[in-house]
Amino acid sequence: MRKGVKVTVIGSVFAVMVSGAGYGAYNLVSALGGSSGVGGSSGPAPVKTGPPSAAEVKETTGKFFAAWQSGESATAATYTNNDAAADPVLESFSGSGHLTEVRITPGAATGATVPFGVRATVSYKGIDKPLSYKSRLTVVRGKTTGRALVDWEPSVVHPELKAGDTFVTGESESPAIEAVDRNGSELTKEKYPSLGPILDELRAKYGAVAGGTPGIELSIKHEAADSADTTLLTLEKGKAGTVRTTLSAGVQAAAEKAVTKYAESSVVALQPSTGQVLAIANHRDDGFNAAFLGKLAPGSTMKIISAATLIDTGLTTMTGPAPCPTTAVWQEQTFHNLTGLKPDEGATLADSFARSCNTAFVKFADSVEVDSLTKEAEDRFGLGRDNWKTGIPSFDGSVPASGGPDTAANLIGQGQVQLSPLNMASVTATAKTGTFRQPVLVARSLDDRRLATAQGLSANTSAQLRAMMYRTATSGTAAGVMAGLGPDIGAKTGSAEVDGQAKSNSWFTGYRGDVSAAAMTQDGGHGIDAAGPIVRAVLAASG
């Protein structure tokens, strides 16, 4: 038994306290190990199949919790379906995490899923502090053994754990920071939940230069070398240094509220005149910062870059021809428009842009070069060069020179194109001002980093994009979302089909005055269904 883990022994044996309807608190419980047999055996028992019974769920969770509480990580791991992965996590709980006096209280099972609460004491160099949290586990049938086993996920041990993560208690690697917005208002993860992982990243990068001193903390150490530790509990505070961000507390609050209405949603808002990030918000079960790091097809919001490509290569203008047939075929692949969109063989580029006609853009696949879209994205919009330095990890977008059917698919934001809401908010900012300004979350002066540059757009191209986006926002596909936001507006809707999803991913980007915003909702439907209302809420808060 591991030193430092306190165990209650009842009558010289371990006992399981189980209520009739569900589970009672395990007061360091259960005989650990297998069951005893009775009499002889005529051969191996048949391997069980089917879902675990209620009795098996109760027995397995009892033994798992008892071993975990006792600090017997190797034994606890044997009650999971991946003991090799479970053991180091459980070992770090009582080892490098210094968690003692562990008490686990299960709730009533729902089928094979058991919620539970954990109470423990973090003890480190004479400092003791309580920790409590809730988690859940599911019991499944072992594929080869037939045993009832805990379905292993790191989040069983703590909801913020991911693959490769471990617990560590000690002096923090980076001093704590007090992050503030552009006006000096404090930004905390309690008030702005989306900022939790982002504040961790800012601390990891700027804590040492912000003038603070380390404290003693229980943290989750992530496997990825460039991922900041996640603090779970502060045992002894250090001195926090101040890090000023470009965020706006008001716009951030609006973004936080807007994304909570749609699952798996992310949004970014920028100031086009400076490139400064005003808001970052995510509403996701996995805690991933998809707003900055997402890599998904952007759907028809990509038509901003595609339209710029057609204009800059001399293939058409906003008033030039861009017919919108019912279907378009490119290299034996047939492309369609959204249901209900009427064909218009006499359409201009502005007409087809405002109505989001796919076939109009696909028809230009005959005329563009394989790398035309790539060059436009890189040279004019600053995408795809892997050189953005926003202040925290971010994705710069990818618009590869794809041949075959993807030449056409890329033009409508499908194919091989991958962007994030950050990228699309920047695209809209560039279209609005004609100048590419690399997005930043903290001032360049804080670390003297070199920002990405790009050629930007000509005044003529920028003016045409603004005119087409204004039309889309006032009488096109985005009109319902953007109504009432004032005269200086522009927008583009998008939906990206994904294999295996019932609905497309919803995309929307727009600007209002000196604020641009872009949102994405996975499995959210059309652009106006989910991403659109998120962007509207953010733009409305910026007025």
Rosetta blueprint (number, residue, H / E / L):
1 M L
2 R L
3 K L
4 G L
5 V L
6 K L
7 V L
8 T L
9 V L
10 I E
11 G L
12 S L
13 V E
14 F L
15 A L
16 V L
17 M L
18 V L
19 S L
20 G L
21 A L
22 G L
23 Y L
24 G L
25 A L
26 Y E
27 N L
28 L L
29 V L
30 S L
31 A L
32 L L
33 G L
34 G L
35 S L
36 S L
37 G L
38 V L
39 G L
40 G L
41 S L
42 S L
43 G L
44 P L
45 A L
46 P L
47 V L
48 K L
49 T L
50 G L
51 P L
52 P L
53 S L
54 A H
55 A H
56 E H
57 V H
58 K H
59 E H
60 T H
61 T H
62 G H
63 K H
64 F H
65 F H
66 A H
67 A H
68 W H
69 Q H
70 S L
71 G L
72 E L
73 S H
74 A H
75 T H
76 A H
77 A H
78 T L
79 Y L
80 T E
81 N L
82 N L
83 D H
84 A H
85 A H
86 A H
87 D H
88 P H
89 V H
90 L H
91 E H
92 S H
93 F H
94 S H
95 G L
96 S L
97 G L
98 H L
99 L E
100 T E
101 E E
102 V E
103 R E
104 I E
105 T E
106 P E
107 G L
108 A L
109 A L
110 T E
111 G L
112 A L
113 T E
114 V E
115 P E
116 F E
117 G E
118 V E
119 R E
120 A E
121 T E
122 V E
123 S E
124 Y E
125 K L
126 G L
127 I E
128 D E
129 K E
130 P E
131 L E
132 S E
133 Y E
134 K E
135 S E
136 R E
137 L E
138 T E
139 V E
140 V E
141 R E
142 G L
143 K L
144 T L
145 T L
146 G L
147 R L
148 A E
149 L E
150 V E
151 D L
152 W L
153 E L
154 P H
155 S H
156 V H
157 V L
158 H L
159 P L
160 E L
161 L L
162 K L
163 A L
164 G L
165 D L
166 T E
167 F E
168 V E
169 T E
170 G E
171 E E
172 S L
173 E L
174 S L
175 P L
176 A L
177 I E
178 E E
179 A E
180 V E
181 D L
182 R L
183 N L
184 G L
185 S L
186 E E
187 L L
188 T L
189 K L
190 E L
191 K L
192 Y L
193 P H
194 S H
195 L H
196 G H
197 P H
198 I H
199 L H
200 D H
201 E H
202 L H
203 R H
204 A H
205 K H
206 Y H
207 G H
208 A H
209 V H
210 A L
211 G L
212 G L
213 T E
214 P L
215 G L
216 I E
217 E E
218 L E
219 S E
220 I E
221 K E
222 H L
223 E L
224 A L
225 A L
226 D L
227 S L
228 A L
229 D L
230 T E
231 T E
232 L E
233 L E
234 T E
235 L E
236 E E
237 K L
238 G L
239 K E
240 A L
241 G E
242 T E
243 V E
244 R E
245 T E
246 T L
247 L L
248 S L
249 A H
250 G H
251 V H
252 Q H
253 A H
254 A H
255 A H
256 E H
257 K H
258 A H
259 V H
260 T L
261 K L
262 Y L
263 A L
264 E L
265 S E
266 S E
267 V E
268 V E
269 A E
270 L E
271 Q E
272 P L
273 S L
274 T L
275 G L
276 Q E
277 V E
278 L E
279 A E
280 I E
281 A E
282 N E
283 H E
284 R L
285 D L
286 D L
287 G L
288 F L
289 N L
290 A H
291 A H
292 F H
293 L H
294 G L
295 K L
296 L E
297 A L
298 P L
299 G H
300 S H
301 T H
302 M H
303 K H
304 I H
305 I H
306 S H
307 A H
308 A H
309 T H
310 L H
311 I H
312 D H
313 T L
314 G L
315 L L
316 T L
317 T L
318 M L
319 T L
320 G L
321 P E
322 A L
323 P L
324 C E
325 P L
326 T L
327 T E
328 A E
329 V E
330 W E
331 Q L
332 E L
333 Q E
334 T E
335 F E
336 H E
337 N L
338 L L
339 T L
340 G L
341 L L
342 K L
343 P L
344 D E
345 E L
346 G L
347 A L
348 T E
349 L H
350 A H
351 D H
352 S H
353 F H
354 A H
355 R H
356 S L
357 C L
358 N H
359 T H
360 A H
361 F H
362 V H
363 K H
364 F H
365 A H
366 D H
367 S L
368 V L
369 E L
370 V L
371 D L
372 S H
373 L H
374 T H
375 K H
376 E H
377 A H
378 E H
379 D H
380 R H
381 F L
382 G L
383 L L
384 G L
385 R L
386 D L
387 N L
388 W L
389 K L
390 T L
391 G L
392 I L
393 P L
394 S L
395 F L
396 D L
397 G L
398 S E
399 V L
400 P L
401 A L
402 S L
403 G L
404 G L
405 P L
406 D H
407 T H
408 A H
409 A H
410 N H
411 L H
412 I L
413 G L
414 Q L
415 G L
416 Q L
417 V L
418 Q E
419 L E
420 S L
421 P H
422 L H
423 N H
424 M H
425 A H
426 S H
427 V H
428 T H
429 A H
430 T H
431 A H
432 K H
433 T H
434 G L
435 T L
436 F L
437 R L
438 Q L
439 P L
440 V E
441 L L
442 V E
443 A L
444 R H
445 S H
446 L H
447 D L
448 D L
449 R L
450 R L
451 L L
452 A L
453 T L
454 A L
455 Q L
456 G L
457 L L
458 S L
459 A H
460 N H
461 T H
462 S H
463 A H
464 Q H
465 L H
466 R H
467 A H
468 M H
469 M H
470 Y H
471 R H
472 T H
473 A H
474 T H
475 S L
476 G L
477 T L
478 A L
479 A H
480 G H
481 V H
482 M H
483 A L
484 G L
485 L L
486 G L
487 P L
488 D L
489 I E
490 G E
491 A E
492 K E
493 T E
494 G E
495 S E
496 A E
497 E L
498 V L
499 D L
500 G L
501 Q L
502 A L
503 K L
504 S L
505 N E
506 S E
507 W E
508 F E
509 T E
510 G E
511 Y E
512 R E
513 G L
514 D L
515 V E
516 S E
517 A E
518 A E
519 A E
520 M E
521 T E
522 Q L
523 D L
524 G L
525 G L
526 H L
527 G L
528 I L
529 D L
530 A L
531 A H
532 G H
533 P H
534 I H
535 V H
536 R H
537 A H
538 V H
539 L H
540 A H
541 A H
542 S L
543 G L
